[in-house]
Amino acid sequence: MKKMIAAGGLVVLLGACSPEDNGGEQSGGDEPADGSNTMDDTPPPLSAETIASGLNVPWEVQMHQGSFYITERGGTIVHVNENGEKQRLELELNEPVAASGEGGLLGFQLAPDFAQSRKAWVYHTYEMDQSLSNRIVSVTLENGTWQEQNVLLDGIPGGSIHNGGRLKLGPDDMLYATAGDAGNENAAQNRESNAGSILRMTQDGDVPEDNPFEGSYIYSYGHRNPQGISWNENGDLYSSEHGSNARDEINRIEAGANYGWPEITGDESADDMRTPLFHSGSNTWAPSGTTFGSAGAFYVTGLRGTQLMRFDVDNESMEVVFSGEGRLRDVLHHDGSLYVITNNTDGRGSPDEQDDLLLKLDSSS
């Protein structure tokens, strides 16, 4: 099924938003946008082809040899083959998935040798000592079922909001994970806690010797609820992050840097803290998954913003390139095309009978 979607659409939403729509996450505000952040909302239209429908609160999409693996927050992983046929695969874990609030089965990363090893890593919420936490474990696909193998890291602070959850392999072959502040703002400035941080570990879950803080998984800290991380062709790491009172962020991540939450937001500054590379001012994007596309373009999905945005790293400008399918959770780039998953069935959207969707986006020009 192929259809044309106008890319302009709704660019931003003003005012207060519901929980999660700035990350879970009270957001919004009436103050004017600070800084010079502007958005161009008139790019060429994209054609959207529906690859799969009927997904149930999807969170992360990975591609392998023309097929897709998509996590669903309730605890299943959907395989979509080259013909668009989907199979919902069970996930057997030693700690059951706790799909509470914004938590559940979140990040997912296939191993580089997946074709042979059938190995991947997942990030999920679980109950620990009568509260919510998050953990990262390795799993293997055996006879149509994903089975837990080893725990890389557990006890990552969790909650009904701000679980972070993205999981990606970097160009250095290290595994990176985003961890939100779990609703405890001050934890983001506490390097004894993994909350409010971007974490870095080996593929076996060890702390790399060249991490910025000895014996710590923390790669950067002072984050509120980062949900997207991607590297450009030069190996530079960029992230998307849910802000407070809007002020959603794009950051260039450097080892050991403090990104200021909750001490500074927007254009505020403080000694030894990083001001965002770009932020949404008084508008709300609720940014989630990210990817780098052709010509170094950084693509960011928006939940509250219900749009796919393209950030020009060199000019530090943002434009909307796709909208019209509701909340967007994740995006990946492959062979010149973009693939996005919608997130209208998460209780905050307005799903139709086909939701949620895996879409392929291509330029119509």
N, C-alpha and C positions, 0 to 999 in steps of 0.2 A: 504494500500500500504506500503510494507516494503522494505527497501533498506539499503545496507551497505555503510557507509561513513567512509573513512579513517580519523582518528583523527588528524594526523600530519598536513597536509594542509599548508596553509600560516600562519606562526606564527606571523609575525609583518610586518608592512609597514614602510618604512623609508621616510624621507623627509617631505615636506609640505603636508598638506591635505586640502581638501575643507572645507568650513564652515560646521558646525556641526560635522565634523568628528574628532574634538576633543572637542566636546561638542557644537559646534556651532560656531565658535570657531576656530579661526586661530590657527594652530598647526603645529608641525613638527620641523625641525631644523637639522643642519648638525653636531652639536657637538656630541662627543661620549657619550654613556650612562654613567652617573655618578653613583657612588656606585657599589655594587656588585650584582645588580639585574640581574638574569639570568633566562632563561626559558627552561624547558625540553620539547621538542616537539615530543616525541616518546611514548605517552601512548598507551594502547590497543585501537582498534577501537570500536566505538559504533554503534549499529544498530539504525536507525532512522525510526520511523513509523509516517506517516502523519495522524494526527487526523482530521484536518480540513484545507481547502485551501480557497482561494478567500477572505482573510481578507484585509481590506483597511487601511493601515498605523496603525497597532495595536500598543499599547503602554504598557498596563499592563494586566497580566493574573491572575485570581483568580480561585480557584477550590472549588466546593461545591457538596458533595454527588455524585461524579463521573462525574459531568458536569463542564463546564468552563464558566466564564464570562470574556470577553476581551474588553477593551476600544479601540475605534478607534479614532484617533486624530480629525477627522471631527465632532465628537459629538454623535456617536452612541455606543451602548454596544452590543456586539455579544454574544448570548448564544449558546454554543455548547453542545449538549446532549450526553448521553452515547454512542449513535450510530454514533457520528460524524456529526449529522445534525445540521446546524446552523440557528439561527433566529436572525435577526438584530433588536434590540429593540431601540425605540426612547427615548430620554432623554429630558424632559421638565424642563427648568431652567428659573429663573427670569432674569438672565443675559445670553444672548446667548453665546455659545462657539465661541471664535475667533481663528480659526485654521490658524494662521499666523506664517510664519517662523517655528520655533521649538515649537510654542505654540499650544494649542488646548485642547482637552480632554486627560488628562494625567493619573494621579494616581487614583487608585480605591482600596477600601478595604471593604470587606463584614463584616458586624457586626457579633460578635460571635453567636448571637441568630438569624441569618438570616433566618433559617428555619421557625421560628415563626414570627419574626418582618418584614421580607422582607426589611431590612434596610441595607444601605451601605453608604460610603462616597466617594466623588469624588473631585479631584483637577483639575481645568480647567482655561484656559486663557480667559479673557473677555476684552472688551473695557471699559475704565473708564477715563473720562475727556480727551477724544481724544488721549489716549495712552493705552498701554496694561498693564494689571495687572493680578494677579491670585487670585483665591478664593477656599476655601474648604467648601463644603456644604454637608449636609446629604440628602439622597434621599431614596425613597421607591419604590419597584416594585409593581405596581398596574395594573392589567388587561393588562399585557404585555408592560407597559410603566413605565419608571423610572421618578419619579416626585420629584422635590425639596421640602424639608421640612424646614430645618433651615440652616442659614449661621453660620458656626463656626468661619471663619476668612476670611476677604476679604482685598483688597488693598495690597496684597503681590506683590512687584515690579516684573514686567514682561517685556517682550520685544520680539523681533524676535529671540533672542538667549538667552541661559542660564536661562531657567525657572525652572530648577530642576524638580520637579513634582512627585517624589515618595511619596507614602502614605501608611503607615503600622502601625498596632497595635503592640505595644511592649509587652513583657512579664509582664509589670507592668500595662497592660490594658490602657495605655495612647496612644494617636494617635500622630505619628511622621510624619513630612513632610519635604522633602528637597526643599530648595529654592535657586536658582542660583543667581548670581550677576546681572542678566538681562543686561549684557554688561557694567555695571557701576562698574569698579574694586574697587574703593575706598569704595563702599557701604558695601563690605564684612567685613570691619574693623569698621563699624559704628553700634554700638549696638542699636541706635535709629531706625535703619532700619531692616526689616526682611530679606532683601536680603542677599545672600551669607551665609545662615545659615541652620542648621537643627533645626526645630521647634518642640515643644512638647506641647500638650494640652490634656485636658480631652475629653471624647467622646462627650461632649456637647459644646466644644469649649472654655472652661474656661482655664485661666492660672493656672497650678498646683502650689500649695503652696511650693512644694519642687523644683521648677525650680531654676537653678543656679543664675538667675538675677531677683530680685523682680519685679513682675508685667510684666515680659517679657516672650514671647513665646520662646525666643531663648534658645536652649539647647547647641549648639556649634556654632561657627562662624569662619570667615576667610576662607570660602569655595568659590570656583569658580563656579562649576556647578555639585554638587553632584546629582547622579541619582539612586544610589542603597543603601539600608540599610537593614541589617539583623542581627539577634541575634543568638549567638551560644547557646549550651545547658546550659552554665553557666550564660547566660543573658548578655554577653558582646556584645556591639553594634559595628558593622563594616560597613564601607561605601566604595563605589566606587565613584571616582570623575574625571571629565575631567580636565586635566591640561592645561598649556600654553606651547607652543613650545614642544609638547609632554608632558613628565613627568606626565602622568596620574597616579592617586594615589589610593592606598588602605590605609585606615585609621582605627585605632581603636578609636572610639568616646567616649570621656569622658565629663561629664557635666561641662559646663563653659569653656571648652578649646578653644583656638584660634589656628586654623590650618594654619594661616599665609598668605593666599592670600590677596593682591598681593605682600606683602612684601618679602616673601620667597617662593621658589619653589624647587623641587627636594631635593638635600641633603643640601641646605642652611639652616641655623639656625639663630635664634634670641631669645632674652630673652622673655620668656612667650609665645612663639609660638611653635607649634608642627611640627616637621619634619615628613613626611609620613612614615608609617610603611614599605611601599614598593612602588616603582614607576617604570614607564616604561622607564626611561632614555630618549634617543633620539627617541625611538619607540613610535608609537601611537596605543592605544587600542580603544579609545573612549568608555569607559566602561559605561554600563547602569545598567540593573537589576541584582540583586544578590539573592542568597539563600544559606543557609547552608544545606549540605547533610549529608550522613552517615560519621561516623568517624571524624566529625568536619571539613570536607572540605568546603571551602568557594568558591562558584561558581560565576563567573562574566561573563556577556555577553559583547561582543565587537561589536561595530558598524563599525567603520573604520577597526578594526582588523578582522572582519568577522569570529569570533571564540568564542567558549565557553572555558573559562579558569578556572583552579582549583588552588586556593591559599592554600598552606599549612601554617596555622597560626603558628604552632610550629617552623617550619624550615624557615619560611619567604621565600618560593620559589613558583614560578608560573609555571604551565605547561598548554599547550593546550590540551584539551580533545575532542574537536569536531570542525570541520570546513567543508566548502563545500556547505553551503546553503546561503551564503551571509551575510548580516547584521543581527545581533541578538540583540533584544531589551530587552527581559525579560526572566527570568527563575524561575521555582519553583520546589520544591522537594516534592514528595509524594509517600509513600510506596516503597521506594527504586528506583523509577524512576525519571528522570528529564524531565521537559516539557519546551520547549523554543518556543518563537514566533520570526519569522523573521521580518525584517523591510526594505524590498527591494522596497516597493512602496512609500517611503517617498520623492522621488525626487532625492535621492543621491545614490540609488542602481541601479541594473540592473535586474528588475523583469522579470520572465517568466510568462506564462499564468496561472500558478497555484498560484502565490504569492498573498498575503503573507500567511505563513503557521503556524499552530500549530503542533509541532513535539513532539513525545515521544522518549526519548533516554534511551537505556539500554545497558549494557555491553554485548558484543558478546562472551565473554569468559565464 
